Amino acid sequence: MTGQPDHGALQGERSIRLARPGDAAAIAAILRDVGWFDHVNREEPERSEARVRRGLEAFEGDESPTMLVATVDGRVVGYAAVHWFANLLIGPEGYLSELFILEAHRSVGIGSGLLAAIEDEARERGCTRLMLFNRRARESYTRGFYQRNGWVEREDVALMMRDPAGPFVP
């Protein structure tokens, strides 16, 4: 989806809440709207929705991840996933693995609201640090989205990856 945001449609009631399995179709649609993921772009929407639903169902009752959705007038327009884990050196940490917003709802505070909700939970959990990975080619990086929201890039860290089933293919 391309074009300018319809700011008139963004004036509605906003909220952030925990994601639930019934949000699977909306989250899968957000992933399709983003357009970055070849496997999502190639598969049938029903398959994406089923995978998201299985993930949301698996996380129900598990306190190690938090899945949030942002809504405008009850419609899911963005989501975030953060995983909480122990770090024996510095204390509890959080890893923000996903934060995606429908293109028509970007640059109006939805993503910042999701980040604020995650930061609130991190404080409640006594976390010492939140982290994320952001590709430098992504719009959110080039716009400085995370930096504007108080995140600091560490230049001394290398992101290493490995596919346990075989060679990693970037």
Secondary structure, DSSP 8 states (H G I E B T S, - for coil): --S---GGGGGS-EEEEE--GGGHHHHHHHHHHH---HHHHHS-HHHHHHHHHHHHHHHTT-SSEEEEEEEETTEEEEEEEEEEE--TTT--EEEEEEEEE-GGGTTSSHHHHHHHHHHHHHHHTT-SEEEE---TTSHHHHTTHHHHTT----TT------BTTBS---
